[in-house]
Amino acid sequence: MNASEQIVVVARWHVAQDQVNDVLDIVSTLRQHSLAEPGCLGYEVFRSTEDTGTVLLIERYRDAEAIDAHRNSAHYQELVVGRIIPMLTGRQVELLRA
């Protein structure tokens, strides 16, 4: 695998305070499913110490094909699209290469 093909996803989610724990519970399940994908090389979840409504995800994928597989997976569609996105007050996603 060529390291230059790897893609890092940096997703910053803004969540209403009363829904942060719900989002983090769902993300825990999402993380387990994502790490089981053959193209997922890493999946870390952080919560801001200054703004506890900010959740940062750093995900690493083998290549663009692995990102597509992730986004089209049943667990992504159900958990992210169906449940998490409706709870967010803001969302920024960057795709980066090494």
N, C-alpha and C positions, 0 to 999 in steps of 0.2 A: 504494500500500500504506500502510495506516495503521500507524504505529509502535506504537500501543497494542495492536494485534492480535498483534505479534511476541511470541514466547515464547522465553525463555532457559532452557535446561536446565543445571543445575549438578549433575553427578554425581560423587560422591566414592567411589572404590573402594578397598578395602583388600585387598592381595594378599600372600600369603606370599612372603617374600624370594626363595625359589628358583623362583618362577613369574613374577616381575615382568617379566623380559625377554620371556618368552613372551606375556604379556598385551600388552605394548607393541608387539610385532611384529604381533599381531592388530589392535590399535587403529590401527596405521598403515594397514593395508588397509581397515579400517572407515571411517576418516577420508576416504580417497580416494573410496570409494563414497558416503558421506554427502554430501560436498561436490558430487557429481554430481547429487544430487537437486534438482529444481527449487525445492523449498520450503526448502532448507537455505541459510542466509545466512552461516554461519560455524561452524567446528569447531576448537577449540583443545584441546591435550592438555598437561597439566603433571604433573610429578612432584615431590613434596615434597622439599625439601632437608633437612628434619629427620627425616622418616620415609619412607625411600625405598620403602616398601611402599604408600605412598598415591599414587594417581593421581587427578587432578582433570580432568574434562572440562567444558568450557564450550561449549555448542552453541546456535546461534541459528536459529530457524525462523520462517518467514513468519507462520504462524498455527497453530491447533490441528489443522486438517486436515493440514498439513505434518508435524506431529508424529505423527499417526496413520499417515500414509503411510510415514514413517521406521520406526516400530515394526513395521509390517506388511510391510516390505520383506524380500526373500529374504536380503539380506546381513545385516540386523540379526538376523533369526531364526537364521541359521547362525552368525554370528560372535559376537554378544552372548549370545543365549539358549543356543545350542548349545555354544559354546566358552569364552567369557569368564566368564559367571556361575558355572559350576561351579568355577572357579579362585579365586573371590573368598572372602575370609574375612569381608567386610562390605561393605555398599553402601547409600548414601543418595542419593536423587535428589530434587531440588527443581525445580519449574516456576515460573518468574517472568515477570511482565509488566513492560514498561517503565513 
